[in-house]
């Protein structure tokens, strides 16, 4: 059964990779905005972005940060992590740089999106999972095989 998770990621760089993870069937589908829809929300300002995130994060059990090359530095990813932590959700990171994008390219490994983040003066204790593989198909298979367990562990850690 698919897990109720909210996916956090850097849209422009990783949306193709994120679609691969989403299509594994481990995570319950959440709306993924088309580029034009995201731009429309962005034009309305930070409050509109927060409202979209808050609305779609409601009822989820875990935040899954799909970590690409530039994910850790994205301000909305940080917002999502802090909100999930404050709301008592499980938080887990999964490195996706080894999955190929639409141009059949892999990216460089990204930083830990949980590093240095605090909520109410306490560190966010998210775990980032990597894969021992470099071939995209092996990376995909490894994530698909383990994602369910990673999400369960993240949820259990917050209970």
C-alpha positions as CSV (number, residue, x, y, z in Angstrom):
1,X,0.0,0.0,0.0
2,X,1.4,3.4,-1.0
3,X,2.5,5.7,1.9
4,X,1.0,9.1,2.4
5,X,4.1,11.3,1.9
6,X,4.8,14.8,0.7
7,X,7.6,15.1,-1.8
8,X,10.1,17.9,-1.4
9,X,12.6,18.6,-4.2
10,X,14.1,21.2,-6.5
11,X,11.6,21.4,-9.3
12,X,13.6,22.8,-12.2
13,X,16.6,20.5,-11.8
14,X,14.9,17.3,-10.7
15,X,11.3,17.0,-11.8
16,X,12.1,14.2,-14.2
17,X,13.9,12.2,-11.5
18,X,11.1,12.9,-9.1
19,X,8.5,11.5,-11.6
20,X,10.5,8.3,-11.7
21,X,10.3,7.9,-7.9
22,X,6.7,8.9,-7.8
23,X,5.9,6.2,-10.5
24,X,7.4,3.5,-8.3
25,X,4.1,3.2,-6.5
26,X,5.6,3.3,-3.0
27,X,4.4,6.9,-2.3
28,X,0.8,7.9,-2.6
29,X,0.6,10.4,-5.5
30,X,0.5,14.1,-4.6
31,X,-0.1,16.8,-7.2
32,X,3.1,17.7,-9.0
33,X,2.7,21.1,-10.5
34,X,3.6,21.8,-14.1
35,X,6.2,24.5,-14.6
36,X,3.6,27.1,-15.6
37,X,1.4,26.3,-12.6
38,X,4.4,26.7,-10.2
39,X,5.2,30.0,-11.8
40,X,1.6,31.2,-11.4
41,X,1.8,30.4,-7.7
42,X,5.2,32.0,-7.3
43,X,3.9,35.3,-8.9
44,X,1.3,35.5,-6.1
45,X,4.1,35.7,-3.5
46,X,5.5,33.7,-0.6
47,X,2.1,33.5,1.2
48,X,0.6,31.7,-1.8
49,X,3.5,29.2,-1.9
50,X,3.2,28.6,1.9
51,X,-0.6,28.0,1.5
52,X,0.0,25.5,-1.4
53,X,2.6,23.6,0.6
54,X,0.5,23.6,3.8
55,X,-2.6,22.4,2.0
56,X,-0.8,19.5,0.2
57,X,1.2,18.5,3.3
58,X,-1.9,18.2,5.4
59,X,-2.7,14.6,6.3
60,X,0.7,13.3,5.2
61,X,2.8,11.0,7.5
62,X,6.2,11.7,6.1
63,X,8.2,14.2,4.2
64,X,10.5,12.6,1.6
65,X,13.2,15.0,0.4
66,X,14.4,13.8,-3.0
67,X,17.9,15.1,-2.9
68,X,19.5,16.3,-6.2
69,X,22.6,18.4,-6.7
70,X,21.0,21.7,-5.5
71,X,18.2,20.6,-3.3
72,X,19.8,21.4,0.0
73,X,20.1,25.1,-0.7
74,X,16.5,25.6,-1.8
75,X,14.5,27.9,0.5
76,X,11.2,26.2,0.0
77,X,12.7,22.8,0.7
78,X,14.0,24.2,4.0
79,X,10.5,25.5,4.7
80,X,9.0,22.1,4.0
81,X,11.5,20.3,6.2
82,X,10.9,22.7,9.1
83,X,7.1,22.5,8.8
84,X,7.2,18.7,8.6
85,X,9.4,18.5,11.7
86,X,7.3,21.0,13.6
87,X,4.1,19.0,12.6
88,X,5.7,15.7,13.9
89,X,6.0,14.1,10.5
90,X,8.7,11.6,9.7
91,X,11.4,13.2,7.6
92,X,13.8,11.3,5.3
93,X,16.1,12.2,2.4
94,X,16.7,10.0,-0.7
95,X,19.5,10.9,-3.1
96,X,18.3,10.9,-6.7
97,X,21.3,12.4,-8.5
98,X,22.1,8.9,-9.9
99,X,18.8,8.7,-11.8
100,X,18.9,10.0,-15.4
101,X,16.9,13.1,-16.3
102,X,15.0,13.7,-19.6
103,X,18.4,14.3,-21.4
104,X,19.7,10.9,-20.1
105,X,22.1,12.7,-17.7
106,X,22.9,12.1,-14.1
107,X,23.8,15.0,-11.8
108,X,26.4,15.6,-9.1
109,X,25.7,14.5,-5.5
110,X,24.0,17.2,-3.4
111,X,24.4,18.3,0.2
112,X,22.5,17.1,3.2
113,X,19.2,19.2,3.3
114,X,18.9,18.6,7.0
115,X,22.3,19.9,8.0
116,X,22.1,22.9,10.2
117,X,18.3,23.1,10.3
118,X,16.7,23.6,13.7
119,X,13.1,23.9,14.9
120,X,12.5,25.5,18.3
121,X,16.2,25.3,18.9
122,X,16.5,21.6,18.3
123,X,18.3,20.0,15.3
124,X,16.2,18.4,12.6
125,X,17.3,14.7,12.7
126,X,16.6,13.6,9.2
127,X,18.5,10.7,7.6
128,X,19.6,10.9,3.9
129,X,19.8,7.6,2.1
130,X,22.2,7.1,-0.7
131,X,22.7,4.2,-3.1
132,X,25.8,2.1,-3.6
133,X,25.2,2.1,-7.3
134,X,26.1,4.5,-10.1
135,X,24.1,3.0,-13.0
136,X,20.6,4.7,-13.3
137,X,18.7,1.5,-13.5
138,X,20.4,0.1,-10.5
139,X,19.8,3.3,-8.6
140,X,16.1,3.1,-9.5
141,X,15.8,-0.5,-8.4
142,X,17.6,0.2,-5.1
143,X,15.4,3.2,-4.3
144,X,12.2,1.2,-5.2
145,X,13.3,-1.8,-3.1
146,X,14.1,0.3,0.0
147,X,11.9,3.4,0.0
148,X,9.0,1.8,1.9
149,X,11.4,0.8,4.7
150,X,13.0,4.2,4.8
151,X,9.7,5.9,5.1
152,X,8.5,3.5,7.8
153,X,11.7,4.1,9.8
154,X,11.3,7.9,9.5
155,X,7.7,7.8,10.7
156,X,8.5,5.4,13.6
157,X,11.4,7.7,14.7
158,X,8.9,10.5,15.3
159,X,6.5,8.5,17.4
